[in-house]
């Protein structure tokens, strides 16, 4: 009887924790009302798996558990967006250096496969660009938001047809974002800005890439290991207990 009284509250707490986790995940992947409400996946988290399409319409699946190289992954709105074109051109400053450091460089937009390159100002840009018109990647990373009807109509006045660009009627875009995903599938750096006019500077991206190759995330662990090696076995046992 006593065991049951103890177990019931514990079981209830466990259910609440599981439900909270599921709600948080559901909240992240939903299509948000505007760019200020997106819930990006954060550094330290496992990158989600996703499927996108290449320029030929073939499905390309990303599995974080089967990565061979670290990846720089950038979400942009589409080739019709002048700020996206400026940012893609700007990132060329760091492209070769990043490749020399061992990174793959991928871009994802909402444009349908046929328009991935043809819609860009520089259609021969040479980047690896994937279509996420189905929103699998954009939602998985917590970046999806719906463009309001007034903005959709205003874009049409500028000859920007979101439905024509994506081949879909969802009027959804990603908050522009850049991720550095380690070869272990863990996100090591993330930059998201709901203001589409503000993008990650190449210099900041390079600094993040250099920090990854230097394994700065493990610096405190390395320092703690050196500290532990300087202690007596008895003091090491006390410190190990304090870690928890």
Secondary structure, DSSP 8 states (H G I E B T S, - for coil): -HHHHHHHHHHHHHHHHHHHHHHHHHHHHS-BSSGGG-----TTSB---EEEE-TTS-EEEE-GGG-SS-EEEEE---TT-HHHHHHHHHTHHHHHHHHHTT-EEEEEESS-GGGTTTTSSSTT---EEEE-TT-HHHHHTT-EEE--HHHHHHHHHTT--HHHHHSSS--EEE--EEEEE-TTSBEEEEEE-SSTT----HHHHHHHHHHHHTTGGGHHHHHHHHHHHTS-HHHHHHHHHHH-
